[in-house]
Amino acid sequence: MNTAAQWFWGLTTLACLIWYSTMTFLVAYRGVIDIRGMLGRLRQGQLDDEEERENPTKPAV
């Protein structure tokens, strides 16, 4: 294999690794944000349920 082909495939491999690493990081980062949001909504739902049990005359929203 000549030098030009080695450079081409080396740069192509490097570009793919950078792209794959970036996508993996972004998906993981967004996943953490989504999980935190879901846990917060679940926690808020539990608080709403507790308030409803303590004050049953409160109208449901």
Contact map, one row per residue, 1 for C-alpha under 8 A:
1110110000000000000000000000000000000000000000000000000000000
1111110000000000000000000000000000000000000000000000000000000
1111111000000000000000000000000000000000000000000000000000000
0111111100000000000000000000000000000000000000000000000000000
1111111110000000000000000000000000000000000000000000000000000
1111111111000000000000000000000000000000000000000000000000000
0011111111100000000000000000000000000000000000000000000000000
0001111111110000000000000000000000000000000000000000000000000
0000111111111000000000000000000000000000000000000000000000000
0000011111111100000000000000000000000000000000000000000000000
0000001111111110000000000000000000000000000000000000000000000
0000000111111111000000000000000000000000000000000000000000000
0000000011111111100000000000000000000000000000000000000000000
0000000001111111110000000000000000000000000000000000000000000
0000000000111111111000000000000000000000000000000000000000000
0000000000011111111100000000000000000000000000000000000000000
0000000000001111111110000000000000000000000000000000000000000
0000000000000111111111000000000000000000000000000000000000000
0000000000000011111111100000000000000000000000000000000000000
0000000000000001111111110000000000000000000000000000000000000
0000000000000000111111111000000000000000000000000000000000000
0000000000000000011111111100000000000000000000000000000000000
0000000000000000001111111110000000000000000000000000000000000
0000000000000000000111111111000000000000000000000000000000000
0000000000000000000011111111100000000000000000000000000000000
0000000000000000000001111111110000000000000000000000000000000
0000000000000000000000111111111000000000000000000000000000000
0000000000000000000000011111111100000000000000000000000000000
0000000000000000000000001111111110000000000000000000000000000
0000000000000000000000000111111111000000000000000000000000000
0000000000000000000000000011111111100000000000000000000000000
0000000000000000000000000001111111110000000000000000000000000
0000000000000000000000000000111111111000000000000000000000000
0000000000000000000000000000011111111100000000000000000000000
0000000000000000000000000000001111111110000000000000000000000
0000000000000000000000000000000111111111000000000000000000000
0000000000000000000000000000000011111111100000000000000000000
0000000000000000000000000000000001111111110000000000000000000
0000000000000000000000000000000000111111111000000000000000000
0000000000000000000000000000000000011111111100000000000000000
0000000000000000000000000000000000001111111110000000000000000
0000000000000000000000000000000000000111111111000000000000000
0000000000000000000000000000000000000011111111100000000000000
0000000000000000000000000000000000000001111111110000000000000
0000000000000000000000000000000000000000111111111000000000000
0000000000000000000000000000000000000000011111111100000000000
0000000000000000000000000000000000000000001111111110000000000
0000000000000000000000000000000000000000000111111111000000000
0000000000000000000000000000000000000000000011111111100000000
0000000000000000000000000000000000000000000001111111110000000
0000000000000000000000000000000000000000000000111111111000000
0000000000000000000000000000000000000000000000011111111101000
0000000000000000000000000000000000000000000000001111111100000
0000000000000000000000000000000000000000000000000111111100000
0000000000000000000000000000000000000000000000000011111111000
0000000000000000000000000000000000000000000000000001111111100
0000000000000000000000000000000000000000000000000000001111100
0000000000000000000000000000000000000000000000000001001111110
0000000000000000000000000000000000000000000000000000000111111
0000000000000000000000000000000000000000000000000000000001111
0000000000000000000000000000000000000000000000000000000000111
